[in-house]
């Protein structure tokens, strides 16, 4: 399926704030950013989640993720990547959040070890989705600068709320985690700022 007429992310001609496009993906400023610099990575083709994105797009996706991570580190802070793999998704089109909050809390790593599964590659996400279905996914840098840690969690409501609570606490140092309606109301200056910053980044790194 290339597009879904009822999907807002498939109606790209109506989307504002597209920052960048590659052959199979595009980068969008989040319309209700948690902090300035919050962007989304989306496939052009309609997939329910990144667990459904085929393996032949992995290299392109990883290049774009690396580009977004470098932009975030240079302009804001190191990002975490977060995805609702169908679970608690508001738009059922794969979208990976990149949120510059430096790193996820140590408690999340402990939860990952106890209740989640470590992710080494996109193949692990696809395998989970094919075997178990819904998930939520979290990736970030450890505080001591170790390589990225990535975890996939089962769709368990108390666990989901626990992880979100830890991320809310982490985001306070970067401006705080407000409810989505409030974030939407105050979004325009943040969206303009990240669009300008991304344009500068691209112009200096082409």
MDTraj code that builds the backbone (N, CA, C; nanometers):
import mdtraj as md
import numpy as np

residues = "UNK UNK UNK UNK UNK UNK UNK UNK UNK UNK UNK UNK UNK UNK UNK UNK UNK UNK UNK UNK UNK UNK UNK UNK UNK UNK UNK UNK UNK UNK UNK UNK UNK UNK UNK UNK UNK UNK UNK UNK UNK UNK UNK UNK UNK UNK UNK UNK UNK UNK UNK UNK UNK UNK UNK UNK UNK UNK UNK UNK UNK UNK UNK UNK UNK UNK UNK UNK UNK UNK UNK UNK UNK UNK UNK UNK UNK UNK UNK UNK UNK UNK UNK UNK UNK UNK UNK UNK UNK UNK UNK UNK UNK UNK UNK UNK UNK UNK UNK UNK UNK UNK UNK UNK UNK UNK UNK UNK UNK UNK UNK UNK UNK UNK UNK UNK UNK UNK UNK UNK UNK UNK UNK UNK UNK UNK UNK UNK UNK UNK UNK UNK UNK UNK UNK UNK UNK UNK UNK UNK UNK UNK UNK UNK UNK UNK UNK UNK UNK UNK UNK UNK UNK UNK UNK UNK UNK UNK UNK UNK UNK UNK UNK UNK UNK UNK UNK UNK UNK UNK UNK UNK UNK UNK UNK UNK UNK UNK UNK UNK UNK UNK UNK UNK UNK UNK UNK UNK UNK UNK UNK UNK UNK UNK UNK UNK UNK UNK UNK UNK UNK UNK UNK UNK UNK UNK".split()
xyz = np.array([
    [0.0847, -0.1182, 0.0000],
    [0.0000, 0.0000, 0.0000],
    [0.0890, 0.1243, 0.0000],
    [0.0698, 0.2124, -0.0980],
    [0.1555, 0.3303, -0.1055],
    [0.1018, 0.4454, -0.0214],
    [-0.0298, 0.4609, -0.0155],
    [-0.0884, 0.5675, 0.0651],
    [-0.2286, 0.5273, 0.1065],
    [-0.2799, 0.5968, 0.2075],
    [-0.4140, 0.5719, 0.2586],
    [-0.4869, 0.7068, 0.2615],
    [-0.5926, 0.7233, 0.1833],
    [-0.6561, 0.8545, 0.1702],
    [-0.7024, 0.9157, 0.3026],
    [-0.7337, 0.8315, 0.4003],
    [-0.7825, 0.8842, 0.5287],
    [-0.6703, 0.9165, 0.6266],
    [-0.5451, 0.8880, 0.5884],
    [-0.4314, 0.9086, 0.6790],
    [-0.3746, 1.0491, 0.6604],
    [-0.3637, 1.1243, 0.7696],
    [-0.3151, 1.2628, 0.7594],
    [-0.1695, 1.2678, 0.7146],
    [-0.0903, 1.1660, 0.7500],
    [0.0496, 1.1672, 0.7100],
    [0.0690, 1.1239, 0.5651],
    [-0.0310, 1.0593, 0.5067],
    [-0.0249, 1.0259, 0.3645],
    [-0.0637, 1.1447, 0.2771],
    [-0.1419, 1.2375, 0.3313],
    [-0.1831, 1.3554, 0.2550],
    [-0.0739, 1.4620, 0.2667],
    [0.0401, 1.4313, 0.2074],
    [0.1577, 1.5155, 0.2270],
    [0.1409, 1.6546, 0.1695],
    [0.0522, 1.6713, 0.0695],
    [0.0313, 1.8046, 0.0125],
    [-0.0373, 1.8980, 0.1118],
    [-0.0980, 1.8421, 0.2166],
    [-0.1645, 1.9257, 0.3176],
    [-0.0785, 1.9444, 0.4423],
    [0.0355, 1.8751, 0.4475],
    [0.1201, 1.8834, 0.5664],
    [0.2053, 2.0092, 0.5625],
    [0.2049, 2.0818, 0.6706],
    [0.2981, 2.1925, 0.6852],
    [0.4214, 2.1434, 0.7614],
    [0.5277, 2.2177, 0.7494],
    [0.6470, 2.1955, 0.8326],
    [0.7219, 2.0667, 0.7991],
    [0.7184, 2.0264, 0.6705],
    [0.8100, 1.9209, 0.6263],
    [0.9482, 1.9830, 0.6147],
    [1.0442, 1.9267, 0.6852],
    [1.1772, 1.9851, 0.6929],
    [1.2721, 1.9311, 0.5866],
    [1.2497, 1.8045, 0.5466],
    [1.3501, 1.7383, 0.4634],
    [1.2873, 1.6120, 0.4058],
    [1.3360, 1.5700, 0.2873],
    [1.2844, 1.4487, 0.2251],
    [1.3983, 1.3681, 0.1645],
    [1.3877, 1.2367, 0.1771],
    [1.4744, 1.1460, 0.1048],
    [1.3864, 1.0648, 0.0104],
    [1.4427, 0.9647, -0.0539],
    [1.3634, 0.8900, -0.1519],
    [1.2411, 0.8245, -0.0887],
    [1.2563, 0.7685, 0.0320],
    [1.1475, 0.6915, 0.0924],
    [1.0992, 0.7448, 0.2268],
    [1.1606, 0.8528, 0.2764],
    [1.1249, 0.9054, 0.4079],
    [1.1164, 1.0576, 0.4031],
    [1.0511, 1.1130, 0.5019],
    [1.0546, 1.2573, 0.5180],
    [1.0586, 1.2923, 0.6664],
    [1.1046, 1.4139, 0.6920],
    [1.1239, 1.4641, 0.8274],
    [1.0254, 1.5772, 0.8501],
    [0.9519, 1.5683, 0.9599],
    [0.8439, 1.6623, 0.9882],
    [0.8620, 1.7211, 1.1268],
    [0.8458, 1.8526, 1.1401],
    [0.8430, 1.9131, 1.2732],
    [0.7163, 1.8682, 1.3441],
    [0.7305, 1.8195, 1.4666],
    [0.6137, 1.7746, 1.5424],
    [0.5209, 1.8927, 1.5671],
    [0.3887, 1.8716, 1.5490],
    [0.2928, 1.9825, 1.5615],
    [0.2624, 2.0164, 1.7073],
    [0.3039, 1.9288, 1.8005],
    [0.2876, 1.9568, 1.9439],
    [0.4173, 1.9177, 2.0134],
    [0.5257, 1.9906, 1.9855],
    [0.6573, 1.9475, 2.0334],
    [0.6691, 1.9452, 2.1853],
    [0.7285, 1.8387, 2.2360],
    [0.7541, 1.8284, 2.3797],
    [0.8583, 1.9321, 2.4209],
    [0.9612, 1.9464, 2.3376],
    [1.0635, 2.0493, 2.3544],
    [1.0978, 2.0998, 2.2147],
    [1.1619, 2.2149, 2.2072],
    [1.2085, 2.2629, 2.0775],
    [1.3085, 2.1622, 2.0212],
    [1.2941, 2.1327, 1.8922],
    [1.3801, 2.0331, 1.8293],
    [1.3147, 1.8974, 1.8115],
    [1.1920, 1.8816, 1.8598],
    [1.1171, 1.7566, 1.8491],
    [1.0695, 1.7393, 1.7044],
    [1.1191, 1.6340, 1.6380],
    [1.0837, 1.6083, 1.4983],
    [1.0405, 1.4629, 1.4819],
    [0.9772, 1.4349, 1.3684],
    [0.9295, 1.3010, 1.3360],
    [0.9950, 1.2521, 1.2078],
    [1.0340, 1.1249, 1.2064],
    [1.0798, 1.0583, 1.0849],
    [0.9671, 0.9671, 1.0379],
    [0.9258, 0.9835, 0.9120],
    [0.8124, 0.9080, 0.8592],
    [0.8461, 0.8475, 0.7240],
    [0.7948, 0.7268, 0.6941],
    [0.8070, 0.6735, 0.5584],
    [0.7041, 0.7392, 0.4673],
    [0.7408, 0.7588, 0.3406],
    [0.6443, 0.8129, 0.2436],
    [0.5291, 0.7141, 0.2227],
    [0.5637, 0.5858, 0.2132],
    [0.4627, 0.4814, 0.1966],
    [0.3908, 0.4588, 0.3288],
    [0.2639, 0.4243, 0.3222],
    [0.1862, 0.4013, 0.4440],
    [0.2191, 0.2641, 0.5030],
    [0.2824, 0.2672, 0.6212],
    [0.3038, 0.1472, 0.7025],
    [0.2486, 0.1770, 0.8408],
    [0.1946, 0.0749, 0.9070],
    [0.1346, 0.0961, 1.0383],
    [0.2376, 0.1396, 1.1417],
    [0.3591, 0.0873, 1.1320],
    [0.4652, 0.1185, 1.2273],
    [0.5974, 0.0784, 1.1641],
    [0.7082, 0.1082, 1.2312],
    [0.8379, 0.0741, 1.1742],
    [0.8635, -0.0766, 1.1773],
    [0.7894, -0.1495, 1.2566],
    [0.7984, -0.2943, 1.2520],
    [0.7463, -0.3526, 1.1219],
    [0.6711, -0.2716, 1.0454],
    [0.6168, -0.3155, 0.9169],
    [0.6950, -0.2612, 0.7983],
    [0.7944, -0.1753, 0.8225],
    [0.8748, -0.1175, 0.7140],
    [0.9731, -0.2234, 0.6650],
    [0.9817, -0.2475, 0.5349],
    [1.0645, -0.3582, 0.4845],
    [1.2144, -0.3342, 0.5012],
    [1.2872, -0.4436, 0.5018],
    [1.4310, -0.4401, 0.5299],
    [1.5097, -0.3630, 0.4253],
    [1.4598, -0.3563, 0.3002],
    [1.5379, -0.2886, 0.1975],
    [1.5419, -0.1369, 0.2166],
    [1.4664, -0.0851, 0.3138],
    [1.4710, 0.0582, 0.3456],
    [1.5565, 0.0876, 0.4692],
    [1.6132, -0.0159, 0.5312],
    [1.6868, 0.0034, 0.6566],
    [1.8037, 0.1009, 0.6422],
    [1.8833, 0.0838, 0.5384],
    [2.0033, 0.1674, 0.5243],
    [1.9663, 0.3142, 0.5117],
    [1.8650, 0.3427, 0.4331],
    [1.8208, 0.4818, 0.4164],
    [1.7673, 0.5380, 0.5467],
    [1.6891, 0.4582, 0.6182],
    [1.6349, 0.5013, 0.7466],
    [1.7477, 0.5305, 0.8457],
    [1.8450, 0.4418, 0.8543],
    [1.9536, 0.4601, 0.9507],
    [2.0383, 0.5826, 0.9168],
    [2.0565, 0.6101, 0.7876],
    [2.1292, 0.7318, 0.7490],
    [2.0539, 0.8565, 0.7927],
    [1.9228, 0.8556, 0.7747],
    [1.8432, 0.9718, 0.8154],
    [1.8419, 0.9867, 0.9671],
    [1.8309, 0.8751, 1.0387],
    [1.8371, 0.8816, 1.1854],
    [1.9700, 0.9399, 1.2321],
    [2.0784, 0.8974, 1.1694],
    [2.2104, 0.9495, 1.2070],
    [2.2190, 1.0986, 1.1797],
    [2.1610, 1.1415, 1.0682],
    [2.1607, 1.2832, 1.0339],
    [2.0812, 1.3626, 1.1369],
    [1.9648, 1.3118, 1.1748],
    [1.8811, 1.3787, 1.2752],
    [1.9537, 1.3816, 1.4099],
    [2.0192, 1.2721, 1.4477],
    [2.0914, 1.2682, 1.5747],
    [2.2047, 1.3705, 1.5762],
    [2.2783, 1.3816, 1.4650],
    [2.3862, 1.4799, 1.4578],
    [2.3317, 1.6219, 1.4666],
    [2.2233, 1.6476, 1.3940],
    [2.1589, 1.7793, 1.4009],
    [2.1172, 1.8120, 1.5435],
    [2.0533, 1.7158, 1.6083],
    [2.0046, 1.7390, 1.7434],
    [2.1190, 1.7669, 1.8397],
    [2.2261, 1.6872, 1.8306],
    [2.3404, 1.7076, 1.9201],
    [2.4058, 1.8435, 1.8969],
    [2.4194, 1.8835, 1.7705],
    [2.4850, 2.0102, 1.7393],
    [2.3999, 2.1307, 1.7776],
    [2.2673, 2.1149, 1.7698],
    [2.1778, 2.2303, 1.7868],
    [2.1141, 2.2336, 1.9250],
    [2.0811, 2.1181, 1.9807],
    [2.0088, 2.1100, 2.1079],
    [2.0838, 2.0196, 2.2054],
    [2.0386, 1.8967, 2.2141],
    [2.1020, 1.7933, 2.2954],
    [2.0906, 1.6621, 2.2193],
    [2.1610, 1.5607, 2.2672],
    [2.1452, 1.4289, 2.2064],
    [1.9991, 1.3855, 2.2168],
    [1.9464, 1.3217, 2.1132],
    [1.8045, 1.2855, 2.1159],
    [1.7801, 1.1452, 2.1714],
    [1.6584, 1.1246, 2.2159],
    [1.6051, 0.9895, 2.2271],
    [1.5130, 0.9693, 2.1074],
    [1.4968, 0.8439, 2.0655],
    [1.4010, 0.8079, 1.9622],
    [1.2924, 0.7238, 2.0294],
    [1.1676, 0.7546, 1.9978],
    [1.0547, 0.6879, 2.0625],
    [0.9487, 0.6593, 1.9581],
    [0.8946, 0.5374, 1.9604],
    [0.7868, 0.5040, 1.8677],
    [0.6756, 0.4285, 1.9384],
    [0.5532, 0.4682, 1.9074],
    [0.4354, 0.3899, 1.9458],
    [0.4117, 0.2901, 1.8328],
    [0.4545, 0.1685, 1.8496],
    [0.4368, 0.0685, 1.7451],
    [0.2948, 0.0174, 1.7433],
    [0.2031, 0.1010, 1.6957],
    [0.0578, 0.0816, 1.6938],
    [-0.0011, 0.1055, 1.8329],
    [0.0684, 0.0637, 1.9387],
    [0.0183, 0.0793, 2.0743],
    [0.0141, 0.2272, 2.1128],
    [-0.1064, 0.2772, 2.1444],
    [-0.1285, 0.4171, 2.1816],
    [-0.0937, 0.5156, 2.0697],
    [-0.0890, 0.4675, 1.9460],
    [-0.0657, 0.5566, 1.8336],
    [-0.1875, 0.6449, 1.8134],
    [-0.1661, 0.7708, 1.7779],
    [-0.2784, 0.8606, 1.7461],
    [-0.3029, 0.8665, 1.5963],
    [-0.1986, 0.8487, 1.5162],
    [-0.2115, 0.8376, 1.3706],
    [-0.1439, 0.7067, 1.3318],
    [-0.2179, 0.6200, 1.2630],
    [-0.1663, 0.4855, 1.2358],
    [-0.0842, 0.4829, 1.1074],
    [0.0169, 0.5673, 1.1082],
    [0.1187, 0.5723, 1.0031],
    [0.2505, 0.5812, 1.0785],
    [0.3432, 0.4937, 1.0467],
    [0.4698, 0.4875, 1.1214],
    [0.5315, 0.6257, 1.1368],
    [0.5647, 0.6627, 1.2587],
    [0.6368, 0.7880, 1.2827],
    [0.7237, 0.7720, 1.4067],
    [0.8514, 0.8007, 1.3870],
    [0.9515, 0.7865, 1.4916],
    [0.9831, 0.9246, 1.5474],
    [0.9592, 0.9431, 1.6771],
    [0.9869, 1.0701, 1.7420],
    [1.1358, 1.0817, 1.7721],
    [1.1950, 1.1963, 1.7424],
    [1.3310, 1.2297, 1.7859],
    [1.3190, 1.3505, 1.8772],
    [1.3519, 1.3316, 2.0058],
    [1.3277, 1.4337, 2.1073],
    [1.4590, 1.4650, 2.1777],
    [1.5103, 1.5877, 2.1670],
    [1.6396, 1.6192, 2.2289],
    [1.6301, 1.6405, 2.3795],
    [1.6480, 1.5327, 2.4524],
    [1.6454, 1.5401, 2.5997],
    [1.7709, 1.4754, 2.6598],
    [1.8774, 1.4640, 2.5796],
    [2.0095, 1.4202, 2.6222],
    [2.0211, 1.2691, 2.6372],
    [1.9423, 1.2063, 2.7211],
    [1.9501, 1.0616, 2.7393],
    [1.8282, 1.0175, 2.8178],
    [1.7972, 0.8877, 2.8093],
    [1.6860, 0.8445, 2.8927],
    [1.7363, 0.8069, 3.0307],
    [1.6503, 0.8178, 3.1306],
    [1.6941, 0.7952, 3.2689],
    [1.7450, 0.6527, 3.2907],
    [1.8322, 0.6382, 3.3888],
    [1.8856, 0.5059, 3.4206],
    [1.7749, 0.4077, 3.4563],
    [1.6666, 0.4580, 3.5162],
    [1.5562, 0.3696, 3.5540],
    [1.4926, 0.3022, 3.4330],
    [1.4940, 0.3716, 3.3170],
    [1.4385, 0.3117, 3.1958],
    [1.5243, 0.1940, 3.1522],
    [1.6561, 0.2085, 3.1619],
    [1.7445, 0.0969, 3.1283],
    [1.7174, -0.0229, 3.2187],
    [1.6902, 0.0036, 3.3470],
    [1.6585, -0.1049, 3.4396],
    [1.5279, -0.1732, 3.3997],
    [1.4269, -0.0928, 3.3620],
    [1.2994, -0.1495, 3.3166],
    [1.3190, -0.2318, 3.1908],
    [1.4039, -0.1819, 3.1016],
    [1.4293, -0.2528, 2.9767],
    [1.4875, -0.3907, 3.0046],
    [1.5839, -0.3946, 3.0963],
    [1.6473, -0.5221, 3.1275],
    [1.5486, -0.6200, 3.1901],
    [1.4559, -0.5661, 3.2703],
    [1.3635, -0.6530, 3.3430],
    [1.2404, -0.6906, 3.2615],
    [1.1889, -0.5964, 3.1790],
    [1.0570, -0.6179, 3.1188],
    [1.0532, -0.6013, 2.9678],
    [1.1608, -0.5514, 2.9091],
    [1.1634, -0.5321, 2.7652],
    [1.2622, -0.6258, 2.6995],
    [1.2886, -0.6002, 2.5729],
    [1.3866, -0.6779, 2.4973],
    [1.4826, -0.5811, 2.4300],
    [1.6110, -0.6096, 2.4365],
    [1.7094, -0.5242, 2.3713],
    [1.6950, -0.5354, 2.2194],
    [1.7186, -0.4229, 2.1519],
    [1.7083, -0.4172, 2.0064],
    [1.8466, -0.3852, 1.9505],
    [1.8933, -0.4689, 1.8612],
    [2.0230, -0.4472, 1.7977],
    [2.0088, -0.3912, 1.6571],
    [1.8933, -0.4134, 1.5935],
    [1.8755, -0.3705, 1.4556],
    [1.7269, -0.3579, 1.4247],
    [1.6966, -0.3018, 1.3071],
    [1.5566, -0.2925, 1.2629],
    [1.4957, -0.4320, 1.2481],
    [1.5790, -0.5310, 1.2191],
    [1.5279, -0.6677, 1.2056],
    [1.4648, -0.7156, 1.3356],
    [1.5185, -0.6722, 1.4499],
    [1.4610, -0.7109, 1.5790],
    [1.3217, -0.6510, 1.5965],
    [1.3032, -0.5286, 1.5490],
    [1.1713, -0.4643, 1.5586],
    [1.0714, -0.5374, 1.4697],
    [1.1146, -0.5706, 1.3466],
    [1.0250, -0.6453, 1.2576],
    [0.9895, -0.7809, 1.3163],
    [1.0882, -0.8477, 1.3748],
    [1.0621, -0.9804, 1.4324],
    [0.9618, -0.9715, 1.5462],
    [0.9781, -0.8691, 1.6313],
    [0.8820, -0.8513, 1.7410],
    [0.7420, -0.8285, 1.6855],
    [0.7296, -0.7383, 1.5885],
    [0.5986, -0.7030, 1.5344],
    [0.5327, -0.8238, 1.4687],
    [0.6113, -0.9029, 1.3963],
    [0.5550, -1.0208, 1.3310],
    [0.5130, -1.1274, 1.4315],
    [0.5866, -1.1353, 1.5420],
    [0.5592, -1.2408, 1.6408],
    [0.4584, -1.1981, 1.7462],
    [0.4728, -1.0730, 1.7960],
    [0.3926, -1.0277, 1.9097],
    [0.2910, -0.9185, 1.8766],
    [0.3114, -0.8494, 1.7664],
    [0.2194, -0.7388, 1.7335],
    [0.2659, -0.6082, 1.7971],
    [0.1770, -0.5406, 1.8658],
    [0.2020, -0.4063, 1.9176],
    [0.3236, -0.3996, 2.0102],
    [0.3804, -0.2790, 2.0168],
    [0.4974, -0.2556, 2.1017],
    [0.5112, -0.1069, 2.1243],
    [0.5985, -0.0673, 2.2158],
    [0.6537, 0.0676, 2.2126],
    [0.8045, 0.0569, 2.2245],
    [0.8723, 0.1510, 2.1604],
    [1.0165, 0.1416, 2.1340],
    [1.0851, 0.2665, 2.1851],
    [1.2018, 0.2475, 2.2455],
    [1.2773, 0.3600, 2.2999],
    [1.4254, 0.3388, 2.2726],
    [1.4916, 0.4444, 2.2245],
    [1.6352, 0.4382, 2.1956],
    [1.6999, 0.5686, 2.2395],
    [1.8147, 0.5590, 2.3047],
    [1.8831, 0.6801, 2.3465],
    [2.0253, 0.6512, 2.3862],
    [2.1019, 0.7568, 2.4091],
    [2.2397, 0.7426, 2.4527],
    [2.2467, 0.7349, 2.6040],
    [2.3330, 0.6505, 2.6538],
    [2.3565, 0.6455, 2.7978],
    [2.4246, 0.7749, 2.8424],
    [2.4124, 0.8054, 2.9692],
    [2.4685, 0.9301, 3.0215],
    [2.6202, 0.9370, 3.0069],
    [2.6880, 0.8233, 3.0109],
    [2.8340, 0.8241, 3.0039],
    [2.8863, 0.8180, 2.8611],
    [2.7968, 0.8367, 2.7633],
    [2.8403, 0.8425, 2.6243],
    [2.8553, 0.7080, 2.5571],
    [2.8061, 0.6022, 2.6183],
    [2.8104, 0.4702, 2.5552],
    [2.7262, 0.4693, 2.4284],
    [2.7424, 0.3670, 2.3437],
    [2.6601, 0.3604, 2.2221],
    [2.5110, 0.3552, 2.2553],
    [2.4306, 0.3805, 2.1531],
    [2.2852, 0.3853, 2.1701],
    [2.2329, 0.2565, 2.2322],
    [2.1404, 0.2724, 2.3245],
    [2.0687, 0.1601, 2.3831],
    [1.9269, 0.1641, 2.3275],
    [1.8794, 0.0534, 2.2769],
    [1.7463, 0.0485, 2.2190],
    [1.6691, -0.0679, 2.2801],
    [1.5438, -0.0408, 2.3119],
    [1.4613, -0.1390, 2.3804],
    [1.3217, -0.1395, 2.3209],
    [1.2636, -0.2574, 2.3101],
    [1.1249, -0.2697, 2.2706],
    [1.0472, -0.3268, 2.3890],
    [0.9331, -0.2645, 2.4185],
    [0.8528, -0.3020, 2.5341],
    [0.7200, -0.3615, 2.4894],
    [0.6675, -0.4554, 2.5665],
    [0.5344, -0.5087, 2.5346],
    [0.4262, -0.4058, 2.5655],
    [0.3096, -0.4167, 2.5014],
    [0.2016, -0.3197, 2.5216],
    [0.1303, -0.3424, 2.6545],
    [0.1961, -0.2987, 2.7598],
    [0.1452, -0.3162, 2.8954],
    [0.1195, -0.1776, 2.9534],
    [-0.0037, -0.1498, 2.9913],
    [-0.0405, -0.0136, 3.0301],
    [0.0367, 0.0402, 3.1504],
    [0.0468, -0.0330, 3.2619],
    [0.1253, 0.0216, 3.3738],
    [0.2712, 0.0467, 3.3367],
    [0.3306, -0.0439, 3.2590],
    [0.4693, -0.0259, 3.2162],
    [0.4816, 0.0960, 3.1251],
    [0.3887, 0.1108, 3.0322],
    [0.3888, 0.2253, 2.9409],
    [0.3820, 0.3558, 3.0192],
    [0.2924, 0.3628, 3.1161],
    [0.2794, 0.4850, 3.1965],
    [0.4054, 0.5097, 3.2792],
    [0.4671, 0.4041, 3.3250],
    [0.5896, 0.4176, 3.4037],
    [0.7032, 0.4758, 3.3185],
    [0.7190, 0.4227, 3.1968],
    [0.8232, 0.4736, 3.1074],
    [0.7952, 0.6194, 3.0706],
    [0.6701, 0.6510, 3.0375],
    [0.6362, 0.7897, 3.0042],
    [0.6630, 0.8826, 3.1215],
    [0.6327, 0.8375, 3.2412],
    [0.6584, 0.9195, 3.3588],
    [0.8061, 0.9508, 3.3751],
    [0.8904, 0.8524, 3.3504],
    [1.0345, 0.8751, 3.3592],
    [1.0819, 0.9732, 3.2521],
    [1.0234, 0.9629, 3.1318],
    [1.0618, 1.0557, 3.0247],
    [1.0111, 1.1967, 3.0527],
    [0.8943, 1.2059, 3.1128],
    [0.8435, 1.3389, 3.1512],
    [0.9399, 1.4060, 3.2484],
    [0.9838, 1.3293, 3.3466],
    [1.0788, 1.3834, 3.4441],
    [1.2068, 1.4273, 3.3746],
    [1.2552, 1.3449, 3.2806],
    [1.3782, 1.3774, 3.2083],
    [1.3619, 1.5045, 3.1260],
    [1.2436, 1.5275, 3.0689],
    [1.2243, 1.6411, 2.9791],
    [1.2137, 1.7739, 3.0527],
    [1.1929, 1.7730, 3.1846],
    [1.1759, 1.8992, 3.2569],
    [1.2972, 1.9894, 3.2434],
    [1.4159, 1.9310, 3.2342],
    [1.5358, 2.0132, 3.2201],
    [1.5437, 2.0788, 3.0828],
    [1.4595, 2.0329, 2.9888],
    [1.4595, 2.0890, 2.8531],
    [1.3323, 2.1664, 2.8234],
    [1.2586, 2.2036, 2.9269],
    [1.1399, 2.2849, 2.9052],
    [1.0111, 2.2255, 2.9569],
    [1.0166, 2.1021, 3.0016],
    [0.8981, 2.0447, 3.0644],
    [0.8069, 1.9715, 2.9680],
    [0.7295, 1.8805, 3.0209],
    [0.6381, 1.7969, 2.9438],
    [0.4963, 1.8433, 2.9757],
    [0.4357, 1.9150, 2.8829],
    [0.3001, 1.9653, 2.9020],
    [0.2004, 1.8759, 2.8288],
    [0.0719, 1.8813, 2.8661],
    [-0.0297, 1.8070, 2.7909],
    [-0.0313, 1.8521, 2.6445],
    [-0.0716, 1.7618, 2.5563],
    [-0.0664, 1.7914, 2.4131],
    [-0.1424, 1.9183, 2.3733],
    [-0.2628, 1.9449, 2.4244],
    [-0.3315, 2.0689, 2.3838],
    [-0.2513, 2.1945, 2.4160],
    [-0.1836, 2.1957, 2.5301],
    [-0.1007, 2.3116, 2.5649],
    [0.0223, 2.3189, 2.4754],
    [0.0807, 2.2042, 2.4445],
    [0.1967, 2.2034, 2.3555],
    [0.1593, 2.2550, 2.2171],
    [0.0396, 2.2196, 2.1732],
    [-0.0056, 2.2646, 2.0416],
    [-0.0222, 2.4164, 2.0382],
    [-0.0781, 2.4714, 2.1440],
    [-0.1007, 2.6160, 2.1499],
    [0.0296, 2.6948, 2.1457],
    [0.1352, 2.6380, 2.2019],
    [0.2626, 2.7100, 2.2077],
    [0.3627, 2.6574, 2.1051],
    [0.3139, 2.5888, 2.0018],
    [0.4035, 2.5170, 1.9110],
    [0.4704, 2.6056, 1.8066],
    [0.4065, 2.7123, 1.7638],
    [0.4548, 2.7845, 1.6448],
    [0.5968, 2.8381, 1.6598],
    [0.6309, 2.9033, 1.7707],
    [0.7704, 2.9496, 1.7817],
    [0.8708, 2.8347, 1.7799],
    [0.8375, 2.7211, 1.8426],
    [0.9284, 2.6056, 1.8440],
    [0.9436, 2.5464, 1.7051],
    [0.8331, 2.5394, 1.6302],
    [0.8376, 2.4846, 1.4945],
    [0.9197, 2.5755, 1.4033],
    [0.8977, 2.7060, 1.4132],
    [0.9763, 2.7990, 1.3322],
    [1.1248, 2.7888, 1.3663],
    [1.1541, 2.7742, 1.4947],
    [1.2942, 2.7674, 1.5373],
    [1.3618, 2.6413, 1.4852],
    [1.2953, 2.5262, 1.4952],
    [1.3591, 2.4023, 1.4494],
    [1.3707, 2.4027, 1.2972],
    [1.2737, 2.4599, 1.2268],
    [1.2828, 2.4679, 1.0809],
    [1.4023, 2.5529, 1.0390],
    [1.4218, 2.6664, 1.1064],
    [1.5354, 2.7532, 1.0762],
    [1.6675, 2.6841, 1.1100],
    [1.6703, 2.6156, 1.2246],
    [1.7923, 2.5463, 1.2664],
    [1.8263, 2.4332, 1.1705],
    [1.7248, 2.3593, 1.1250],
    [1.7499, 2.2495, 1.0311],
    [1.8011, 2.3042, 0.8982],
    [1.7442, 2.4142, 0.8514],
    [1.7907, 2.4747, 0.7260],
    [1.9377, 2.5149, 0.7370],
    [1.9748, 2.5734, 0.8509],
    [2.1147, 2.6101, 0.8717],
    [2.2040, 2.4869, 0.8764],
    [2.1568, 2.3829, 0.9441],
    [2.2353, 2.2600, 0.9553],
    [2.2596, 2.1988, 0.8188],
    [2.1548, 2.1890, 0.7382],
    [2.1681, 2.1283, 0.6058],
    [2.2599, 2.2109, 0.5169],
    [2.2452, 2.3423, 0.5224],
    [2.3289, 2.4278, 0.4385],
    [2.4771, 2.4168, 0.4751],
    [2.5058, 2.3819, 0.5994],
    [2.6443, 2.3700, 0.6444],
    [2.6987, 2.2273, 0.6368],
    [2.6128, 2.1317, 0.6004],
    [2.6554, 1.9911, 0.6021],
    [2.6234, 1.9175, 0.4725],
    [2.6048, 1.9902, 0.3651],
    [2.5792, 1.9256, 0.2360],
    [2.7119, 1.9021, 0.1657],
])
top = md.Topology()
chain = top.add_chain()
for i, resn in enumerate(residues, 1):
    res = top.add_residue(resn, chain, resSeq=i)
    for name in ("N", "CA", "C"):
        top.add_atom(name, md.element.get_by_symbol(name[0]), res)
traj = md.Trajectory(xyz[None], top)
